[in-house]
């Protein structure tokens, strides 16, 4: 009996073995490299295997007919293939495609420094901005320590890669901000109107930026405001120049928040302690208030409003270059308010929407004249044009809608439209009360589209374009944009970018009825970047070609456009190195830029290096926080090679513009230092959190000059220098109801 059982068992086993089929093959990736550890099997069956180090696999199955072969591995897309299992062995190779993920995917970064909680290529965050010693707590002041930005100290704005300040535009929550800086004052740079702590994300693009943004030939500063605060809190600030306070309330359910702040600044005490170049009759006085509310509209949706209100006034005298023994007087009164309403929302499984509205009102009342040494107004023959009143009122409205559709993986397409309306009225009142009113109205309509294409985790592209129509110029433009990034290693990547960027002429040069066109810049950028272990290295080369730049000439008291015959170019190389690893608890970065640029624009006689562009700029920023002393030590060194200065006048015989004088300024050096002391650091649940700040700019009293100003005939000149060689800031900032330690020191140290 046992014998027959054994024979029957052997027969059954032989039948089973004959019924089994061997399935084998090799698993490769898109680059034809073997992939190990891949699970391969038949769907809804127990038969399968795992690939070895060479990517090979083999298993047997008793399944027959049409079945589904599956393969899966972490980091790759699931693989499925219908196979037909017959009586013979089957060989099937498998090609796996990488699963594209935000953690592994290459980041398109050519021309862009980005800091936010969404990107891994973080460079500067709000803490970095306020603790950069040379930044003086100003967003754009800190950005000047990055490559591409110039150390221009006599005028407000960001001058980037050979472009004027007007060629850099600022956007908050997607919409354009007009009058981002306080109103211009002769030979004195003005700060931005916004606190860095209202922003959670900062994108500083020195070129090649997205098609979602336009009307900026050189650069875009893209800021994203914060969402709901972590908890309700109050704040109080006491400084050498003023007082500030505010309150932010968070709903107990965390669904909405609202807040308001007010600040008063009076520079009387500061100017009494630190003498200024200017003789002030009315020292600068500022009133600033802001309000906000934020409502969570869904799990991922947010409605945000932010509004600011500001008023300031000043008046000062300087020695007149036009006539010795007299004074030149300048006075300014400014009223400004800005409103921003934005809404982001998920519209379905794959759709997102970002919508925004912004409105700016700005009014400047400026007075200029010549005065006796006892500050009495006087009218001097031949210099009557120095005596005038200028009233400038602007209304600026911006609306924008962006729709985004997720395709597969990280691939997506976004498109939308934008509408800008500008109403700018200038009333020039001459010495004899003759008025020269000019009103400029513009309606700029735009449409844009772009797509993010992630071919693999190592290769991605951004392709887009922008269309604009100007009612003022009665012209249209089409601007293509392309960026490409390739991951060269685990921590490194290379990027290239190309784009065309158009911009309207500045309204101060426009008069009704002029036949003028958009100005244009074409950008070419190549970048290498390596980010690993708290170290960042970037190297970038660029070339910009300018076309149709505005040419100007004086028509009576005003400088007006004469056409678009200007041109130019800018090229250079930039380096950035940031290191938080090498030296214990020390964070430092080094930046360097080389710029070779010339342009023929405005009243230039031919293409020359503009006075706002230095060939070499460099910065060294060092930060050290000593926990035992509860103190942060911050230092900054900024350098710029000399910049050219010119006096250009029309030759009465030839009618052509020519140089009456030209030269180069001295090299610029600045060493600044700041301390921030946190007395409550380490205490559990402090009822009040405090930060005490001491900041000193140009601590070694270097001589700095930014150019020269001339008398009207060019026979006399004097250097343009900072209002004071050294400036000291002292302040205390208190917070109630919230521990703001992480907002006062760099949490990455």
C-alpha positions as CSV (number, residue, x, y, z in Angstrom):
1,X,0.0,0.0,0.0
2,X,2.8,2.4,0.9
3,X,4.5,1.6,-2.4
4,X,1.4,2.7,-4.4
5,X,1.0,5.9,-2.3
6,X,4.6,6.8,-3.1
7,X,4.1,6.2,-6.8
8,X,0.9,8.3,-6.8
9,X,2.6,11.2,-5.0
10,X,5.5,11.1,-7.4
11,X,3.1,11.2,-10.4
12,X,1.2,14.1,-8.9
13,X,4.4,16.1,-8.3
14,X,5.6,15.4,-11.8
15,X,2.3,16.7,-13.1
16,X,2.5,19.8,-11.0
17,X,6.1,20.5,-12.1
18,X,5.1,20.0,-15.7
19,X,2.2,22.5,-15.2
20,X,4.5,25.2,-13.6
21,X,5.9,27.9,-15.9
22,X,9.1,29.9,-15.1
23,X,8.9,33.7,-15.5
24,X,12.2,35.6,-15.5
25,X,13.6,38.8,-16.6
26,X,15.6,41.9,-15.6
27,X,14.5,45.2,-14.0
28,X,16.1,48.3,-15.4
29,X,15.5,52.1,-14.9
30,X,15.1,54.6,-17.7
31,X,18.9,55.0,-17.9
32,X,19.2,51.2,-18.5
33,X,20.7,50.7,-15.0
34,X,19.6,47.6,-12.9
35,X,17.2,48.1,-10.1
36,X,17.5,45.8,-7.1
37,X,14.9,45.0,-4.4
38,X,11.9,45.3,-6.7
39,X,8.9,43.2,-5.8
40,X,7.6,41.3,-8.9
41,X,4.5,39.1,-9.0
42,X,1.2,38.0,-10.5
43,X,-1.8,40.0,-9.5
44,X,-4.2,38.2,-7.2
45,X,-1.7,35.3,-6.8
46,X,1.0,34.3,-4.4
47,X,3.7,33.7,-7.0
48,X,6.5,36.3,-7.2
49,X,10.1,37.2,-6.5
50,X,12.5,40.1,-5.7
51,X,15.1,41.4,-8.1
52,X,18.8,40.9,-7.1
53,X,21.7,43.4,-7.2
54,X,21.9,43.0,-11.0
55,X,18.2,43.5,-11.4
56,X,17.5,39.8,-12.3
57,X,14.5,37.9,-11.1
58,X,12.9,34.5,-11.6
59,X,9.9,32.7,-10.2
60,X,7.5,29.9,-11.1
61,X,3.7,29.9,-11.3
62,X,0.9,27.5,-12.1
63,X,-1.3,30.3,-13.3
64,X,-2.5,30.0,-16.9
65,X,-3.9,32.4,-19.5
66,X,-4.0,36.2,-19.5
67,X,-2.7,37.6,-16.2
68,X,-1.3,40.9,-15.0
69,X,2.4,41.1,-14.1
70,X,3.1,43.7,-11.4
71,X,6.3,45.3,-10.1
72,X,6.8,47.9,-7.4
73,X,9.6,49.6,-5.6
74,X,10.0,52.7,-3.4
75,X,10.8,55.8,-5.6
76,X,9.4,54.3,-8.8
77,X,6.0,54.4,-10.4
78,X,4.0,51.1,-10.1
79,X,4.5,48.8,-13.2
80,X,1.8,46.7,-14.7
81,X,1.7,44.6,-17.9
82,X,-0.8,42.0,-19.2
83,X,1.0,38.7,-20.1
84,X,-0.2,35.5,-21.6
85,X,1.0,32.4,-19.6
86,X,1.1,29.2,-21.7
87,X,3.1,26.0,-21.3
88,X,6.5,27.4,-22.1
89,X,8.7,29.5,-19.9
90,X,8.3,33.3,-20.3
91,X,11.0,36.1,-20.2
92,X,9.8,39.6,-19.6
93,X,12.2,42.5,-18.9
94,X,10.7,45.4,-16.9
95,X,11.5,49.2,-17.3
96,X,10.7,51.2,-14.2
97,X,10.1,55.0,-14.3
98,X,11.0,57.2,-11.3
99,X,8.2,58.4,-9.1
100,X,8.7,62.2,-9.3
101,X,8.4,63.7,-5.8
102,X,8.9,67.1,-4.2
103,X,11.6,65.6,-1.9
104,X,13.7,64.3,-4.7
105,X,12.8,66.4,-7.7
106,X,15.2,69.0,-9.2
107,X,14.3,72.6,-8.4
108,X,14.2,75.1,-11.2
109,X,16.3,77.9,-9.7
110,X,18.2,79.8,-12.5
111,X,18.1,83.5,-11.6
112,X,16.2,83.0,-8.4
113,X,16.9,83.1,-4.7
114,X,14.0,81.7,-2.8
115,X,13.1,81.4,0.9
116,X,9.9,79.8,2.0
117,X,8.5,76.8,3.9
118,X,7.7,75.1,0.5
119,X,11.2,75.0,-1.1
120,X,14.4,73.3,-0.1
121,X,16.5,76.0,-1.7
122,X,16.1,78.4,1.1
123,X,18.5,81.3,1.2
124,X,17.2,84.2,3.3
125,X,14.1,84.1,5.6
126,X,12.6,86.9,7.7
127,X,15.0,86.1,10.6
128,X,17.9,86.5,8.2
129,X,16.6,89.8,7.0
130,X,16.3,91.5,10.4
131,X,19.5,90.0,11.7
132,X,21.6,91.1,8.7
133,X,23.6,93.9,10.2
134,X,23.9,96.0,7.0
135,X,20.1,95.5,6.2
136,X,18.8,97.8,9.0
137,X,15.7,95.6,9.3
138,X,14.6,96.3,5.7
139,X,13.7,93.7,3.2
140,X,15.6,95.2,0.3
141,X,18.5,96.3,2.6
142,X,19.2,92.6,3.4
143,X,18.8,91.5,-0.3
144,X,21.6,93.9,-1.2
145,X,24.0,91.3,0.4
146,X,23.0,88.8,-2.3
147,X,24.8,88.6,-5.7
148,X,23.2,90.7,-8.5
149,X,22.1,93.6,-6.3
150,X,24.0,96.9,-6.3
151,X,25.1,98.9,-3.2
152,X,23.3,102.1,-4.3
153,X,23.0,104.4,-1.2
154,X,21.6,107.6,-2.7
155,X,18.3,106.3,-4.0
156,X,15.7,103.8,-3.0
157,X,15.0,100.6,-4.8
158,X,16.8,97.5,-6.0
159,X,19.3,98.0,-8.8
160,X,19.9,94.6,-10.3
161,X,22.4,93.4,-12.9
162,X,22.7,96.8,-14.6
163,X,19.0,97.7,-14.5
164,X,17.5,100.8,-12.9
165,X,15.4,100.6,-9.8
166,X,12.2,101.0,-11.9
167,X,13.1,97.8,-13.7
168,X,12.6,95.8,-10.5
169,X,9.0,95.2,-9.5
170,X,7.6,93.9,-6.2
171,X,4.6,91.6,-5.8
172,X,2.7,90.7,-2.6
173,X,0.5,87.6,-2.7
174,X,0.8,87.7,-6.5
175,X,-0.3,91.3,-7.2
176,X,1.8,94.2,-8.1
177,X,2.8,96.8,-5.4
178,X,3.2,100.4,-6.5
179,X,5.1,102.8,-4.2
180,X,6.8,99.9,-2.3
181,X,9.3,102.4,-1.0
182,X,8.7,105.7,0.8
183,X,8.7,108.7,-1.6
184,X,12.0,109.8,-3.1
185,X,14.1,112.4,-1.4
186,X,17.2,113.9,-3.2
187,X,20.3,112.0,-2.5
188,X,18.8,110.0,0.4
189,X,17.8,106.3,0.0
190,X,14.4,105.5,1.4
191,X,13.2,102.3,3.1
192,X,10.4,100.0,2.0
193,X,7.1,100.5,3.7
194,X,6.6,96.9,4.8
195,X,7.9,94.9,7.8
196,X,9.7,91.7,6.9
197,X,7.7,89.8,9.5
198,X,4.5,90.0,7.6
199,X,6.0,87.7,4.9
200,X,6.5,83.9,5.1
201,X,8.1,83.5,1.7
202,X,10.5,85.6,-0.3
203,X,11.5,85.1,-3.9
204,X,14.2,87.4,-5.2
205,X,14.6,86.8,-9.0
206,X,17.5,88.5,-10.6
207,X,16.3,87.4,-14.0
208,X,14.4,84.7,-16.0
209,X,11.4,84.7,-13.7
210,X,7.9,83.1,-14.3
211,X,5.4,84.2,-17.0
212,X,3.0,84.9,-14.2
213,X,4.8,88.2,-13.6
214,X,5.5,91.0,-16.0
215,X,6.4,94.7,-16.5
216,X,9.9,94.3,-15.0
217,X,12.8,94.1,-17.3
218,X,15.5,93.2,-14.8
219,X,14.2,91.7,-11.6
220,X,11.1,90.6,-9.6
221,X,10.7,90.6,-5.8
222,X,7.9,88.2,-5.0
223,X,6.6,88.2,-1.4
224,X,4.0,85.9,0.2
225,X,2.3,87.1,3.4
226,X,1.8,85.0,6.5
227,X,-1.4,83.0,7.1
228,X,-3.0,82.5,10.5
229,X,-0.8,83.3,13.6
230,X,-0.1,80.5,16.1
231,X,-1.9,82.4,18.9
232,X,-3.2,85.8,20.0
233,X,-0.5,88.2,21.0
234,X,0.3,91.9,21.6
235,X,3.4,93.8,20.8
236,X,5.2,97.0,21.9
237,X,8.3,98.7,20.5
238,X,10.3,101.5,21.9
239,X,13.3,102.8,19.9
240,X,15.5,105.8,19.6
241,X,13.3,107.1,16.8
242,X,9.7,106.2,17.9
243,X,7.1,104.0,19.3
244,X,5.0,101.1,17.9
245,X,2.4,98.7,19.1
246,X,-0.2,96.3,17.9
247,X,-2.5,93.3,18.7
248,X,-3.2,90.2,16.7
249,X,-6.2,88.1,17.7
250,X,-6.7,84.4,16.7
251,X,-10.1,82.8,16.9
252,X,-10.3,80.0,19.5
253,X,-11.2,77.5,16.8
254,X,-8.3,78.6,14.6
255,X,-10.6,79.6,11.7
256,X,-9.8,83.3,11.5
257,X,-7.6,86.1,12.8
258,X,-7.6,89.9,12.8
259,X,-5.0,92.5,13.9
260,X,-3.8,96.0,13.7
261,X,-0.6,97.9,14.4
262,X,0.4,101.5,14.7
263,X,3.9,103.2,14.6
264,X,5.1,106.7,15.1
265,X,8.6,107.8,14.2
266,X,10.2,111.1,14.9
267,X,13.9,111.5,14.1
268,X,14.5,114.6,16.2
269,X,16.4,112.9,18.9
270,X,18.4,110.7,16.6
271,X,19.4,113.7,14.4
272,X,20.3,115.7,17.6
273,X,22.7,113.0,18.7
274,X,24.0,112.2,15.2
275,X,24.4,115.3,13.0
276,X,23.2,115.1,9.4
277,X,24.5,116.6,6.2
278,X,21.1,118.2,5.7
279,X,19.9,121.1,7.8
280,X,16.4,120.1,8.8
281,X,13.6,122.7,9.3
282,X,11.1,119.8,9.7
283,X,12.8,116.5,10.7
284,X,11.2,113.4,9.2
285,X,8.0,112.4,11.0
286,X,6.1,109.2,10.1
287,X,2.7,107.8,11.0
288,X,2.2,104.2,9.9
289,X,-0.7,101.9,10.6
290,X,-1.7,98.5,9.2
291,X,-4.7,96.2,9.6
292,X,-5.3,92.6,8.5
293,X,-7.7,89.8,8.6
294,X,-7.4,86.2,7.5
295,X,-10.2,83.6,7.2
296,X,-9.7,79.9,6.6
297,X,-12.3,79.2,3.8
298,X,-11.6,75.4,3.6
299,X,-9.0,72.9,4.6
300,X,-6.5,74.4,2.1
301,X,-8.3,77.7,1.3
302,X,-7.4,81.1,2.7
303,X,-8.8,84.6,2.3
304,X,-6.4,87.4,3.4
305,X,-6.6,91.1,3.6
306,X,-3.7,93.4,4.4
307,X,-3.9,97.2,4.3
308,X,-1.4,100.0,5.3
309,X,-1.9,103.7,5.9
310,X,1.0,106.1,6.1
311,X,1.7,109.8,6.3
312,X,5.0,111.6,6.6
313,X,6.6,115.0,6.1
314,X,10.0,116.6,6.1
315,X,11.9,119.7,5.0
316,X,15.6,120.5,4.8
317,X,18.2,122.8,3.3
318,X,21.5,122.3,1.7
319,X,24.1,124.7,0.3
320,X,23.2,125.7,-3.2
321,X,25.6,124.8,-5.9
322,X,23.9,127.2,-8.4
323,X,24.7,130.3,-6.4
324,X,27.1,130.5,-3.6
325,X,25.9,131.9,-0.3
326,X,22.4,130.6,-0.8
327,X,20.5,127.5,0.3
328,X,18.5,125.0,-1.7
329,X,15.3,123.9,0.0
330,X,13.3,120.7,-0.4
331,X,10.1,119.8,1.3
332,X,7.8,116.7,1.1
333,X,4.4,115.7,2.4
334,X,3.3,112.2,1.6
335,X,0.0,110.3,2.0
336,X,-0.2,106.7,1.0
337,X,-2.5,103.8,1.6
338,X,-2.3,100.3,0.1
339,X,-4.9,97.4,0.2
340,X,-4.4,93.8,-0.8
341,X,-7.1,91.1,-0.9
342,X,-6.1,87.6,-1.9
343,X,-7.9,84.2,-2.0
344,X,-6.4,80.8,-2.6
345,X,-8.6,77.8,-2.9
346,X,-8.7,74.2,-4.1
347,X,-11.4,73.9,-6.7
348,X,-11.4,70.1,-6.9
349,X,-9.1,67.1,-6.9
350,X,-6.6,68.6,-9.3
351,X,-7.5,72.3,-9.6
352,X,-6.3,75.3,-7.6
353,X,-7.1,79.0,-7.8
354,X,-5.2,82.1,-6.7
355,X,-7.0,85.4,-7.0
356,X,-5.9,88.8,-5.9
357,X,-6.9,92.5,-5.9
358,X,-4.7,95.4,-4.8
359,X,-5.1,99.2,-4.8
360,X,-2.6,101.9,-4.0
361,X,-3.2,105.6,-3.5
362,X,-0.2,107.9,-3.2
363,X,0.0,111.7,-3.0
364,X,3.3,113.7,-2.9
365,X,3.4,117.4,-2.3
366,X,6.9,118.7,-3.1
367,X,8.3,122.2,-2.7
368,X,11.6,123.3,-4.0
369,X,13.3,126.7,-3.9
370,X,16.3,128.9,-3.2
371,X,16.6,130.6,0.2
372,X,18.9,133.1,1.8
373,X,21.2,132.0,4.6
374,X,18.5,132.9,7.1
375,X,16.1,130.6,5.3
376,X,13.9,133.2,3.6
377,X,12.7,132.4,0.1
378,X,14.3,134.4,-2.7
379,X,13.8,134.4,-6.5
380,X,17.1,134.7,-8.5
381,X,17.2,135.7,-12.1
382,X,18.1,132.7,-14.3
383,X,17.4,130.2,-11.6
384,X,13.6,130.7,-11.5
385,X,13.2,127.0,-12.5
386,X,14.5,126.0,-9.1
387,X,11.4,127.5,-7.5
388,X,8.4,125.3,-8.0
389,X,5.6,123.2,-6.4
390,X,4.9,119.7,-7.6
391,X,1.7,117.9,-6.7
392,X,1.7,114.2,-7.8
393,X,-1.3,111.9,-7.2
394,X,-1.5,108.3,-8.3
395,X,-4.2,105.7,-8.2
396,X,-3.1,102.1,-9.0
397,X,-5.3,99.1,-9.3
398,X,-4.3,95.5,-10.0
399,X,-6.4,92.3,-10.4
400,X,-5.0,88.9,-11.1
401,X,-6.4,85.4,-11.4
402,X,-4.3,82.2,-11.7
403,X,-5.8,78.7,-12.2
404,X,-3.6,75.7,-11.8
405,X,-4.3,72.1,-13.0
406,X,-2.3,69.2,-11.7
407,X,-1.6,66.7,-14.4
408,X,0.3,63.7,-13.1
409,X,3.1,63.5,-10.6
410,X,4.4,67.0,-10.2
411,X,3.5,68.1,-13.7
412,X,1.0,70.9,-13.9
413,X,-0.2,73.8,-16.0
414,X,-1.2,77.2,-14.8
415,X,-2.8,80.0,-16.7
416,X,-4.7,83.2,-16.1
417,X,-5.0,86.9,-16.6
418,X,-4.1,90.2,-15.1
419,X,-5.5,93.7,-15.3
420,X,-3.6,96.9,-14.3
421,X,-5.1,100.4,-14.3
422,X,-3.0,103.4,-13.6
423,X,-4.2,107.0,-13.2
424,X,-1.2,109.3,-12.5
425,X,-1.8,113.1,-12.3
426,X,1.1,115.6,-12.0
427,X,0.7,119.3,-11.5
428,X,3.9,121.3,-11.9
429,X,3.5,124.9,-10.6
430,X,6.2,127.3,-11.7
431,X,7.6,130.3,-9.9
432,X,5.1,132.6,-11.7
433,X,2.2,130.3,-10.7
434,X,2.0,128.9,-14.3
435,X,0.7,125.4,-14.2
436,X,1.9,122.4,-16.3
437,X,-0.7,119.6,-15.6
438,X,0.0,116.2,-17.0
439,X,-2.4,113.2,-16.6
440,X,-1.3,109.7,-17.7
441,X,-3.9,106.9,-17.8
442,X,-3.0,103.3,-18.6
443,X,-5.0,100.1,-18.9
444,X,-2.7,97.1,-19.2
445,X,-4.4,93.7,-19.9
446,X,-2.3,90.5,-19.7
447,X,-2.8,86.8,-20.3
448,X,-0.2,84.2,-19.4
449,X,0.3,80.4,-19.3
450,X,3.1,78.1,-18.2
451,X,3.6,74.5,-17.5
452,X,6.0,72.6,-15.2
453,X,7.2,69.4,-16.8
454,X,9.0,66.8,-14.7
455,X,10.4,64.3,-17.1
456,X,12.3,62.5,-14.3
457,X,13.4,63.5,-10.8
458,X,16.6,64.7,-12.4
459,X,15.2,66.7,-15.3
460,X,12.5,69.3,-15.3
461,X,11.4,72.3,-17.5
462,X,9.2,75.3,-17.1
463,X,7.8,76.6,-20.4
464,X,5.5,79.6,-20.6
465,X,4.6,82.8,-22.3
466,X,2.9,86.2,-21.6
467,X,0.8,88.4,-23.7
468,X,0.2,92.1,-22.9
469,X,-1.8,95.0,-24.4
470,X,-1.2,98.6,-23.4
471,X,-4.0,101.2,-24.0
472,X,-1.5,104.0,-23.3
473,X,1.0,102.8,-26.0
474,X,-1.7,101.1,-28.1
475,X,0.7,98.2,-28.6
476,X,0.9,94.6,-27.7
477,X,3.8,92.2,-26.9
478,X,4.3,88.5,-26.6
479,X,7.0,87.3,-24.2
480,X,8.2,83.6,-24.1
481,X,9.9,82.2,-21.0
482,X,11.8,78.9,-20.8
483,X,13.7,77.3,-17.9
484,X,15.4,73.9,-17.7
485,X,17.0,72.2,-14.7
486,X,19.0,68.9,-14.5
487,X,20.2,67.2,-11.3
488,X,23.9,66.5,-11.6
489,X,24.3,64.7,-8.3
490,X,22.5,64.0,-5.0
491,X,23.0,67.5,-3.8
492,X,23.8,69.5,-7.0
493,X,22.0,70.6,-10.1
494,X,22.5,72.8,-13.2
495,X,19.8,75.2,-14.6
496,X,19.4,77.4,-17.6
497,X,16.8,80.1,-18.4
498,X,15.8,82.2,-21.3
499,X,13.1,84.9,-21.5
500,X,11.9,88.1,-23.0
501,X,10.7,90.9,-20.7
502,X,8.8,94.0,-21.6
503,X,8.1,97.2,-19.6
504,X,6.2,100.4,-20.1
505,X,8.1,103.7,-19.8
506,X,8.1,105.4,-16.4
507,X,5.1,107.7,-16.2
508,X,7.3,110.7,-15.2
509,X,8.7,110.7,-18.7
510,X,5.4,110.4,-20.6
511,X,3.3,113.1,-22.1
512,X,0.0,112.6,-23.9
513,X,0.2,112.0,-27.7
514,X,3.8,110.6,-27.7
515,X,4.5,107.7,-30.0
516,X,6.5,105.4,-27.8
517,X,6.8,101.6,-27.4
518,X,7.6,99.0,-24.7
519,X,11.2,98.7,-23.7
520,X,12.6,95.1,-23.9
521,X,15.2,92.9,-22.3
522,X,16.2,89.4,-23.3
523,X,17.8,87.2,-20.6
524,X,20.2,84.3,-20.9
525,X,21.1,82.6,-17.6
526,X,23.2,79.5,-16.7
527,X,23.5,78.3,-13.1
528,X,25.2,75.6,-11.0
529,X,23.9,75.0,-7.5
530,X,24.9,72.6,-4.6
531,X,22.9,72.5,-1.4
532,X,23.8,69.9,1.3
533,X,24.4,69.6,5.0
534,X,23.6,73.3,5.8
535,X,25.9,74.5,3.0
536,X,24.9,76.3,-0.2
537,X,27.0,77.1,-3.2
538,X,25.7,78.9,-6.3
539,X,27.5,80.1,-9.4
540,X,25.7,81.9,-12.2
541,X,26.6,83.5,-15.5
542,X,24.2,85.8,-17.4
543,X,23.7,88.0,-20.4
544,X,21.0,90.6,-20.9
545,X,20.3,92.5,-24.1
546,X,18.3,95.7,-23.9
547,X,16.3,97.1,-26.9
548,X,14.0,100.1,-27.3
549,X,15.2,101.8,-24.2
550,X,13.7,105.3,-23.6
551,X,15.5,108.4,-24.8
552,X,14.6,111.7,-23.1
553,X,15.2,115.4,-23.4
554,X,14.2,118.5,-21.3
555,X,11.1,120.3,-22.5
556,X,10.8,123.3,-20.3
557,X,11.0,122.2,-16.7
558,X,10.3,118.6,-17.4
559,X,12.3,115.7,-18.8
560,X,10.2,113.9,-21.3
561,X,10.5,110.9,-23.6
562,X,11.6,111.5,-27.2
563,X,11.5,107.9,-28.5
564,X,12.8,104.4,-28.0
565,X,16.2,104.6,-29.7
566,X,18.1,103.4,-26.7
567,X,19.9,100.0,-26.3
568,X,22.4,98.3,-24.2
569,X,23.6,95.0,-22.6
570,X,24.8,93.5,-19.3
571,X,26.8,90.4,-18.7
572,X,28.6,89.0,-15.7
573,X,29.2,86.1,-13.3
574,X,28.1,85.7,-9.7
575,X,29.0,83.5,-6.7
576,X,27.2,82.8,-3.4
577,X,28.4,80.6,-0.6
578,X,26.5,80.1,2.7
579,X,27.9,77.8,5.5
580,X,26.2,76.9,8.8
581,X,28.3,73.7,9.3
582,X,32.0,74.4,9.4
583,X,32.2,76.7,12.4
584,X,30.2,75.7,15.5
585,X,27.1,77.9,15.9
586,X,28.3,80.4,13.3
587,X,26.3,81.2,10.2
588,X,28.0,83.2,7.4
589,X,27.6,83.8,3.7
590,X,29.8,85.4,1.0
591,X,28.6,86.8,-2.2
592,X,30.4,88.3,-5.2
593,X,29.3,89.8,-8.5
594,X,31.1,90.9,-11.6
595,X,29.1,93.2,-13.9
596,X,30.0,94.5,-17.3
597,X,27.3,96.7,-18.6
598,X,26.7,99.7,-20.9
599,X,23.5,101.4,-22.1
600,X,22.4,104.3,-24.2
601,X,19.2,105.6,-22.7
602,X,17.6,108.8,-21.3
603,X,20.0,111.7,-22.2
604,X,23.2,109.6,-22.6
605,X,25.2,110.7,-25.7
606,X,26.1,107.0,-26.5
607,X,26.3,103.7,-24.7
608,X,28.2,104.0,-21.4
609,X,28.4,102.4,-18.0
610,X,25.4,103.8,-16.0
611,X,26.2,105.7,-12.8
612,X,24.2,103.2,-10.7
613,X,26.3,100.1,-11.8
614,X,29.6,99.0,-10.2
615,X,31.8,96.4,-11.8
616,X,32.5,94.5,-8.6
617,X,30.3,94.0,-5.5
618,X,30.9,91.7,-2.6
619,X,29.4,91.0,0.9
620,X,30.5,89.0,3.9
621,X,27.7,88.4,6.5
622,X,28.5,86.6,9.8
623,X,26.1,85.7,12.6
624,X,26.8,84.1,16.0
625,X,24.3,83.5,18.8
626,X,25.8,82.8,22.3
627,X,23.1,81.0,24.2
628,X,24.9,81.4,27.6
629,X,24.8,85.2,27.1
630,X,21.4,85.2,25.5
631,X,22.9,87.4,22.8
632,X,23.2,87.4,19.1
633,X,26.3,89.0,17.4
634,X,25.9,90.0,13.8
635,X,28.4,91.6,11.5
636,X,28.5,92.6,7.8
637,X,31.1,93.9,5.4
638,X,29.9,95.3,2.0
639,X,32.2,96.3,-0.8
640,X,31.6,97.9,-4.2
641,X,34.1,99.2,-6.7
642,X,33.8,102.8,-7.8
643,X,30.9,103.9,-10.0
644,X,31.0,106.4,-12.9
645,X,29.6,109.8,-12.6
646,X,28.8,112.3,-15.4
647,X,27.6,115.7,-16.2
648,X,25.9,115.6,-19.6
649,X,24.7,118.8,-21.4
650,X,23.5,119.7,-24.9
651,X,26.1,121.4,-27.2
652,X,24.4,124.6,-28.5
653,X,26.4,124.4,-31.7
654,X,25.9,120.7,-32.7
655,X,22.6,120.1,-30.8
656,X,24.1,116.8,-29.5
657,X,24.5,115.8,-25.9
658,X,28.1,115.6,-24.6
659,X,30.1,115.2,-21.5
660,X,31.1,118.3,-19.5
661,X,32.6,116.2,-16.8
662,X,33.1,112.5,-15.9
663,X,35.0,110.4,-13.4
664,X,34.8,107.5,-11.0
665,X,33.8,107.5,-7.3
666,X,36.0,106.0,-4.6
667,X,35.4,102.3,-3.8
668,X,32.6,101.7,-1.3
669,X,33.3,100.0,2.0
670,X,30.9,99.4,4.9
671,X,31.2,97.4,8.1
672,X,28.1,97.2,10.3
673,X,27.5,95.5,13.6
674,X,24.4,94.6,15.6
675,X,23.5,92.9,18.9
676,X,20.2,91.4,19.9
677,X,19.8,90.5,23.6
678,X,17.0,88.2,24.7
679,X,16.6,88.5,28.6
680,X,13.8,85.9,28.9
681,X,15.5,83.2,26.8
682,X,15.3,79.9,28.7
683,X,12.4,80.8,31.0
684,X,9.4,78.5,30.8
685,X,6.1,80.2,29.6
686,X,7.2,83.8,29.9
687,X,4.3,86.2,30.1
688,X,6.4,88.7,28.2
689,X,9.0,88.2,25.6
690,X,11.6,90.9,25.0
691,X,14.3,91.7,22.4
692,X,16.8,94.5,22.9
693,X,18.6,95.7,19.8
694,X,21.8,97.8,19.2
695,X,22.9,98.4,15.6
696,X,25.7,100.5,14.3
697,X,26.2,101.1,10.6
698,X,29.6,102.0,9.1
699,X,31.2,101.4,12.5
700,X,34.7,102.3,11.3
701,X,33.6,105.6,9.8
702,X,34.7,104.8,6.2
703,X,34.3,107.7,3.7
704,X,31.6,106.8,1.3
705,X,30.5,108.6,-1.8
706,X,27.7,107.6,-4.3
707,X,28.4,110.1,-7.1
708,X,28.4,113.8,-7.7
709,X,25.7,116.4,-8.0
710,X,26.3,119.5,-10.2
711,X,25.1,123.1,-10.5
712,X,22.8,123.7,-13.4
713,X,25.6,124.7,-15.7
714,X,28.0,122.0,-14.5
715,X,30.7,124.4,-13.3
716,X,30.5,123.3,-9.7
717,X,30.0,119.9,-8.2
718,X,30.0,118.2,-4.8
719,X,30.1,114.5,-3.7
720,X,26.9,112.8,-2.8
721,X,27.5,111.2,0.6
722,X,25.4,109.5,3.2
723,X,23.4,111.9,5.5
724,X,25.6,110.7,8.4
725,X,28.9,108.8,8.3
726,X,27.7,106.5,11.2
727,X,24.2,105.8,12.4
728,X,23.2,104.1,15.6
729,X,19.9,102.4,16.3
730,X,18.7,101.4,19.8
731,X,15.4,99.7,20.5
732,X,13.4,97.4,22.7
733,X,10.6,95.1,21.3
734,X,8.2,93.4,23.6
735,X,5.7,90.7,22.9
736,X,2.8,89.7,25.1
737,X,1.0,86.3,25.0
738,X,3.4,84.6,22.6
739,X,7.0,83.4,22.9
740,X,8.8,84.8,19.8
741,X,12.2,83.4,20.5
742,X,12.3,81.8,17.0
743,X,11.4,85.2,15.5
744,X,14.3,86.9,17.2
745,X,17.2,84.5,16.5
746,X,17.9,82.2,13.6
747,X,16.4,78.9,14.6
748,X,18.7,77.0,12.2
749,X,21.8,77.6,14.3
